[in-house]
Amino acid sequence: MVSIPAGSSLGRYRVIEQLGRGGMATVFRCHDPNLDRHVAVKVLPSFDAEDPTFLKRFEQEAQTVARLSHPNILQIFDFGE
């Protein structure tokens, strides 16, 4: 799985800590300096990030979750590489 140390950058996001790991990705709590707020960033392992089928599944998950609105589900604000 992915290991990214605190203080590292993921695009514009600064990693604060790892929140958890699942079957598909590792999730980090990060800070978004543009909006001055904490966000969760889900990162795929590099071997999966090179698999077009896996990437499509990840993209579909992001699009599906972005359509949901529920207090117990995090909103999707961004998607990218």
Secondary structure as GFF3:
##gff-version 3
##sequence-region A 1 81
A	DSSP	beta_strand	9	10	.	.	.	ID=ss1
A	DSSP	beta_strand	13	21	.	.	.	ID=ss2
A	DSSP	beta_strand	26	32	.	.	.	ID=ss3
A	DSSP	beta_strand	37	43	.	.	.	ID=ss4
A	DSSP	alpha_helix	46	49	.	.	.	ID=ss5
A	DSSP	alpha_helix	52	66	.	.	.	ID=ss6
###
